[in-house]
Amino acid sequence: MNYQYIEQLLERYWECQTTIEEEQILRSFFSQPDIPMHLMQYADLFAYEAKEKEESLGEEFDQRILAMIEEKKVVKAKEVKLSTRFAPFFKAAAVVAIALTIGNVAERTLQNNSANDATGSTTVADTYARRGEITAKIRVIDQNKSEAIAKADSVNNQAAGTNQSLVNEEIAETPAE
């Protein structure tokens, strides 16, 4: 038997020049049980659609997918306190306050040193006096830092109380299901 027409159709198929009717001829040819050996390698390609039409997803698959879609997952909201939200800002404010205080102390110390250098009367007693002044200023800075931290903590506690009262109000307003 001469399969020259089928071979020509295959060549045109690979060049994407076949019509739908010609492709249907190829499909029907390769669905036959007696296919020549040299064309057997193409049988799976053209018989694929016929095999796939036979296989389908069952009702069980549809039910499982619908069940997965309809499941309602409860998402619990994470409670974020106001103090937690603003903690980085409080830290940044404390760092800025400390830097400004240290800068102020250094500026005044340099002004005092330049005034003493202008008069030329720097003595050991003056050095010890300046050292005492600097130590006192550092103690003031420490005290100011402690006060700033205490104020930040009180603001955090007030914010936490406000946040908790808002949550309680929201819970009270939510209707029971």
N, C-alpha and C positions, 0 to 999 in steps of 0.2 A: 504494500500500500504506500502511496506517495503522500508525504506530509509536508510538501513544499509550501502549500498555502499557509499552514499553521506556522511554519518557520518564518515566512514572510511577515505574518501578523506579529510574531514575537519580536522580530527586528523593529517593526514599526512601533510596537508597544514600548520597547526600551528607548526609542527616540521620542516618545510622547506624542505620537502622531496618529494613534488609533482613535476610532470613534467609539461611542458607547456600544453600538451594535457589534463592532468587531471584538471589543473586550468581552461581550456576552458570549460570542462564539468561542473565544479562548476558554472562558469559564466552563462552558458546557463540554468542550473537548476534554479538558483536564478533569472533569468530574466523572468521566467514563472509566470503567475498570481496566480496559486494555489500552494502555498508553505505552508507546515505544520507549525503550530504555534511554535513548539519547535525549528524550524530552521529559523523562521522569523527574529530573531535578526541578522543573518548574511547576510540578503538580501541586505541591503544598502552597505555593504562592496564589494560585488561582482557586484552589479549593478552600482556602481559608475563610472566605465570606460564608460559604455554605455551612461550614462547621460551626462558625460563630452564631449563625442564626439558630442552630439547634440548641446551643448552650445559652441559658439566660439565668438571670438572678431570680431566685425564688421569692415567695411571699415572706418567708422567714427573714430574708435580708431587708426587705422594705420595713417590716415591723421593728427590727432592731434599730435601723437608722431613725425611724420616727420616734422610737422610745428615747434614743440618745438626744434628739433635738428637743423633745418635750420636757426632758428633765430640767428642773429648775435648781440651779445651784445657789445656795445662800452664801453671799459674800458679806463677811463681817467687816465693818469699817474700823480701821485702826484709830484709836483715840490719841490725838496729838494735843498735848497741853500747850498753852500759849507760852509758858516759860521755856519749853523745849524748842519751840519755833523761834523764839527770840534770843536763845542762849548765845549763838555766835555773835549777834550784835552787841550783847552785853560784854562779851569778852573783848571785842574790838574796841569798844568804848573805854574799857579799863586800860587796855594797852596804850591807846591814844592819850588818856589822862596821865598815865605814868610817864610817857615820853615827853609830854609838854611840861610836866613838873620837873623832870630831870633837866630838860633844856633850860628852864627858867633858873634853876639852881646854878647850872654851869654858867649861864650868862651873868648872873649877879656876882659869882665868884671871880670871873674874868674881869668884870668891871672893878671890883675891889682890888684885884691884883694890879691892874693897870694904874689905878689911883696910887697905890703904894709904890709902884715902880717909878711913877712920875716924881714923887717926893724923894725917892731914894732912901727911904728909912725902913727897910725891911729888916727886922730883927728876929731872933729866935722866938721871942715873946709874941711878936706879930704872927709868926707862922703857927705857933700853938693856938693862938686866939682864932685864926682862920680855920684851923683844923677843928676846933670846938664848934665853930659856927656851922661848918659843913656837916659835922656829925649831928648837930641839932636839926639841921634842915632835912637830913636823911631820915631822922626819926619822925619829923612832921610828914614827910612823904609816905613813910610806912603807915602812919596813923591815918592819913587821907586815903591810902589804898584800902586799909581795913574798913573804913567807913563806907567807901564806894562799894566794896564787896557786900557789906551788910545791907546797903540800900538796894543793890541788885537782887539779893536774896529775898528781901521783903517784897520787891516788885514781882519777882517770880512767884512767890507764895500768893500774892493778891491775884495775879493772873491765873494761877491754877484754880483758885477759889471761884473766880469769874467763869472760867471754862467749865468747871464742874456744875455750876448752877445753870449754865446754858444747856449742858447735856441733860440735866434733870428736867428742865423745862421742855426740851424737845421730846423726851421720853413721855412726859405727862401729856403732851399734845398729840402724840401718835395714837390713832385709834386702834383698838385691839382687833385682830383679824379672827 
